[in-house]
Amino acid sequence: MNTPLLEVKNLKKYFKTPNGMLHAVDDVSFTLERGSTLGLVGESGCGKSTTGRAILCLTEPTSGQIIFDGQHLMKLSPSELRRQRQDMQIIFQDPYSSLDPRFTVAQAIEEPFRIHKLIMDKRERHKKVLALMDTVGLARRLINSYPHELDGGRRQRIGIARALALGPRFIVCDEPVSALDVSIQAQILNLMKQLQRELGLTYLFITHDLSVVRHFSDDIAVMYLGRMVEKAPTEALFAHPLHPYTKALLSAIPIPDIDRRTERILLKGELSSPIEPAKICRFSNRCGECIDLCKEEEPLMHEVSPGHFVSCFRASGY
Amino acid sequence: MNQNDAVTAPSPMDSLELDIRDLRVEYRTMEGTVYALNGIDLQIPKGRTLGLVGETGAGKSTTGLAIMNLIPSPPGVIVSGSIFLGGESILKKSEKEMNLIRGNKVSMIFQDPMTSLNPVVPVVDQIMEVIEHHEKISPRESLPKALEMLEMVGIPRNRAHEYPHQFSGGMKQRVIIAIALACSPYLLIADEPTTALDVTIQAQVLDMMRELRKKYQMSMLMITHDLGIVVEICDLVAVIYDGRVVEHGTLRDIFINTRHPYTEGLFNSLPDMENPKAELKPIPGLMPDPTRIPTGCPFHPRCGYAMDICAKTRPSRYYASTEHYVECHLYDEKTVVSGGRIKQ
């Protein structure tokens, strides 16, 4: 029925370090509707990539629930999980290091079939590889090329073809265009949009580039030091950013328009440590709107306007 | 081909901090010759900042290295052209003479703050080294200067004796900027200085660079692929494609009165802020292979406006004003002023 495709509840991923527990992802919850795109934004070390990997159980979550199409992923056995993964794939940031340099294009694209023991017939598999190359716009003559012979844009197309091979419904896109030049970036973004329309894909789009995410996503979630601090429909977030961190982040984007200057909110200092964070607002030490309460308690996510969630004591509806 | 450029160039030589004319650089390798710079012209008037914009392989970094006389040779060969820095020709200098110029008259900061610092030397010593080298003073005298530089880029004195790995990426880039500015150079070359940084940290660093530029009245060459950063910090823009400036002008010339199809393509590749959901219009195809440059205009295979002539002859340069010029067959002396087919 109209249940969400993915439901993440209280997801936590901690890493043990010599100095204590590192809270990489701390109590993150959200839902993802079928055929939609959720943009996950934040700066280095905020836990956005770990969130993406934990959802696919590529790194085992510390606690929480991940419900994909009614299935509790964390309760599945390894073999059940493997079968489930045909439905959920990932595209990585760096097309230079995510491909095996000794695999040709054909070998790279057919690898998912071999792993899942699907399409054992060689001729069938070859046909399927060619079809996938057409889908992602890779010229057929490149079928026997090696990654080092190809530029970043084409390599990323191989990454996308691999992700599409098993016909997934959900794809985690972890900074898929960050390593590419702008003109190539636009080619890849258009391709991903077109595939979403044609195949009804659902995306979790992880990025630090806010203008790309605005173009690409239906909803945006902002993370800071392992916490989700704000989540809203894209245009609502850009029109009414409520969390002081979101405001600073949005104002920091350099806009390529000479007649439009935004009032910049410069943040003081840098991230505090994610190791054993105190139970207070994690942004309070850099926040210009901080009050006493922020240094005593930790704010919770609450809905201030329909669909617009924020975790800040000072935020109110609009 | 463009021999009359010198006549039409905007400013007299003496007010230019940097003056590059018709520079050609090739990398001659076993696999073939890479034509990195194909007659590039760049002028930076004193106290102004020029943005050098282009994509991977366009020759941005080679330009920066050429100004520092740091093109690796072999395989790099400077085939022709001249580089004048504050009126002095760089290319004829000996290595010894260059060592007195680098870090003193011209400094360069690189993209990756993680690999530009020496990991086994405390940061303050790395700044002192530059000051001692150029000012011939003792460590006792250079230490207070180095501490002052660190403070100016926002690093507290009590962290001066720490090692690079104890700093975050943003702080490392601040240290590198402190090293670059320690001897108050006339020209700072910044090669993608904030690309490796997060946006909020990038905003801090750009803000600081603006302030320091004012304080030292430096000229700057900002190498970037990000048109947003160009707006933030540049006065002039040179759009470079295949080792040549294809369009040059003030911010307003480039952003509002765009002439070259490649410049237009760069803007169209970015999400539109007024209409963020509109489909992106990427530039089709790829950058040309620099060992096999297309004949005629090197952009013609990707250009939506291409005509027969574009594949045959290199376009000449047409000036819309003293600072705004374009190399494209769509224009002649008249239409380059009135604007042509490119929509505003």
Interface residues (C-beta under 8 A of the other chain):
Chain A: E43 S44 D151 G152 G153 D181 V182 S183 I184 Q185 A186 Q187 L189 N190 K193 H208 L210 S211 V212 R214 H215 T234 E235 F238 A248 L249 S251 A252 I253 P254 I255 P256 D257 I258 R260 R264 L266 L267 E270 L271
Chain B: E55 T56 S168 G169 G170 M171 D198 V199 T200 I201 Q202 A203 Q204 L206 D207 H225 D226 L227 G228 I229 V230 V231 E232 L251 R252 F255 I256 G265 L266 F267 N268 S269 L270 P271 M273 P276 K277 E279 L280 K281 P282 I283 P284 L286 M287
